[in-house]
Amino acid sequence: MTVVERVTAPAGAARPGTIGTSPTRPDGVAKVQGRFEFSSDLSADGCLWGATLRSPHPSARIVSIDLSAAWQIDGVETVITAADVPGAMHYGLIAQDQPVFASEVVRYVGEPIAAVAADHPETCRRALEAIVVEYEMLDALLDPERAIDASHPPIHPDGNVIRHQRIVCGDRSATGDVVVEGTYEIGMQDQAFLGLEAALAVPDPGGSGVELHVATQWLHEDRTQIAACLDLPVESVRLVLGGVGGAFGAREDISLQVHTCLLALRLGRPVRIAYSRAESFLGHVHRHPATIWMRHHATSDGEIVKIESRMVFDGGAYASTSSAVLINAVTHAQGPYRCPNAVVDGYAVRTNHLPCGAMRGFGVVQACFAHESQMDKLAAACGLDPVEIRLRNAMRTGDPLITGQPVLNVAPVERCIRDTAALPLPDTPVGGFPMEDGALDVMRLPGGAGRTADRTDIVRGIGWGVAIKNLMYSEGFDDYSTARYRLADGVATLKFATSEVGQGFVTIAPQIARTILGVDDVVLDRIDTQVGSAGSTSASRQTWMSGGAVDAACRTVRERLFEHVGRTHDVDPLRLVVDGTDLVDTVSGWKMPVAEASAGVVIDETVEYRHPATGELDENGQGNCHTAFAFVAHRAVVDVDPELGLVKVVQIATAQDVGRALNPLSVLGQIEGGIAQGLGLAVMEEIIQVDGLIRNGNFTDYLLPTFLDMPDVVATLIEEPDPHAPLGAKGVGEPPCISSTPAIVAAIRDALCQVDGVGKPLERVPVRPSDICL
Amino acid sequence: MTTTIGDGDHFSLHVNGIRCEVTDSWLGESLLDVLRDRLGLLGAKGACEQGECGSCSVMVDDVLVCSCLVMAASVVDQPIVTIEGIAPIDAPSDVQAAFVEAGAVQCGFCTPGLIVAAHDLLERLPRPSETQIREELAGNVCRCTGYGRIIEAVQQVAVRRAGGGS
């Protein structure tokens, strides 16, 4: 197998830039100098601006659209609606149910109706204002339960239930000595990447094709959907990755791609569209708000006997990935714990809210907040502490999920918990250390300087969260990544279509090549659709999948190089290995630098890497639907002012199952960044909709964690290389944001319980001041 | 030296030591839009348009500002320093180098603003405490890193400038 190379090497022995070291990002210097080109920085000669007209209503019939006044504005080059879509009228990642432009009805506030192209963004704005749309209001479906009970007429031809899936496992009548239950709510979170949606479309002469530069998570999937809507052959639509300013799931769906291409092809001129922050909140999918009822049965000593749950996920107006998000939620209901019996019922429904889809954690975030809240209730009911209840039930390699699927990956759940518990608690006193002059450091108080928390009121709490997360795609999806490696006259060039969204695949891909092939300098070719699909940068999958493809391509090239050297130097190729930057004959000890051996040689290999096939779930939710799993534990320490409802997260400790850290600094970056987003969901971030209207679609009212909100993070990487992973490395992006949220909420509960011995249930995230103090 | 605003759409700015003529602007345009769309200086980024995220941070007359909140025509007499003026391309500043080395950069969209803000911080507070770093940089939002590596980078620079390292 491939996993043992570095693990057996002494620490610190790795050649710089290879696997296990932390070389700097190849795009790092350009980024710190402001020279890195993000998609919003792109333009072209003769480029026009595009803009999108959006519905102000959550549910209405379009009676008429009058474009005449917009056409008459100087500088307006074209105005398009659904009537101008030459191909498929709908797109979507799983079901093609979302119109390119609404033509008969609008189903959410922000749904696109028309687009304009003009000489300046201000001209575009005036043109949009000049378009007159007459609406007939319809009764909006805003209560997910009404989608389930069919008391509201269908708001879409595909119906109001996007997916219903139950899981029945073991003895459904089993009961436990101890029973705890709760109903948990998770608010709608926004990915809030900083780099707003932007794209540049350049049409081919004669309109025979188009090149789109866009910030996206999956170039090839975009291309498939775009080509269908444009009625062009797929190969006539070429996508190039525009610099991506973060993604977190929000760039998995189409937003402005088709509109930009339509405008450019219509005019035969380059067109760029760039969303504002307000438009971005409307223009991409969000994390599903969910309501989860959960009941745990356990023995009196805390062993889980059965889990019952009902989960309702509000998918908003269009399907996006709701059906897959739901499956992640129901199949992760047990958390990282053994559970012999279960009855789980899950719904993903359609409403006239903003569409929801992928966000980091993908359904497991919601399930985890419920199961971890339940574990604390169970601990209290059994008289155990939160760590002990989790250790008692911790899943191990080989244990089955409630779907019947055995967890075949390394499953170091117990170690995650114990290693987290072993990390030091913060040494800062409640309210922080005084400053040098002895004064109170108000910035360390809950609420900071702008509030009036009194240090004597503050209570410190500790809470736990532990999670399991599936990696890669599920349910039979043909999930693969492609990589091309070209070794030409000593120059190594890697090409892949893997979206670099900030996670650092552009750093680890050359690390893999240096390790496998003994080269030092690796050239990265442009990331575009001129090579096979890499799949999506999502589901914590690219290190495993595109990393696996790069690894396989490098190994194939290496074999070819061995054959070449065998022929030219009369050596048995089977005896050759790469050691550092040398080719070495393991028998004779003869060696030659790889650079010298590859002089005058051209070897060019393209390889597709696939993970083992997965299966469907049957009607009882049984089946091996997932590919692989990773685990993590979080311990949160918070200071709470119970009078004012203010929270200061003081520290997060975490031990994460990473398999093998290919680039430890990048892993740490994923851990800290993911925890920040988990903290956001715990105490800050929620998109508020009232009657289907977003009320806080801006960064003044949608609160993101800042430097002052983010606590110290102490982390341990658990490196038990996974034999199923091509490089032993598990995906690390999602776990940090999953159980950090329930850990923080549990810590708040713990603090409040110390105040009056009772506390507050806090069954909803984000926790608001009023939930604490009222 | 003083530039008066003539016919309403022609003025000049002093950016990174260079006098830049702005000929096709309208008076209400933000400094951010003028830098990006009129002068072609794309280093400052727009991400919130309301001064909440700091991605557009630049120095105006030695004061750190969100350029999205400053009317370009109101700063015609004041020296402006953008990310492009922080250091030569072939000689990144100590702050820039530390950000790259410490892992403070992921997607990089917040980075130019943070580099400008970190330089400003270290000019005013050469030995900032961790709380001071957090407070001073709290106007710059990063969605990728969780801030830990950025704090590390700033601390490294402070130590090195104080002679604590090479």
Interface residues (C-beta under 8 A of the other chain):
Chain A: S22 T24 R25 D27 G28 V29 K31 V32 Q33 G34 R35 F36 E37 F38 S40 D41 Q191 A192 F193 L194 G195 L196 G243 V244 G245 G246 A247 F248 S276 R277 G432 M435 E436 D441 M443 R444 V501 G502 Q503 G504 L665 S666 L668 G669 I671 E672 G673 G674 I675 A676 Q677 N698 F699 T700 L704 P705 T706 F707 L708 M710 D712 V713
Chain B: L42 G43 A44 K45 G46 A47 C48 E49 Q50 E52 C53 S55 T82 I83 E84 I86 A87 I89 P92 V95 Q96 A97 F99 V100 E101 G103 V105 Q106 C107 G108 F109 C110 T111 P112 I115 S129 T131 I133 R134 E135 L137 A138 G139 N140 V141 C142 R143 C144 T145 G146 Y147 G148 R149 I150 I151
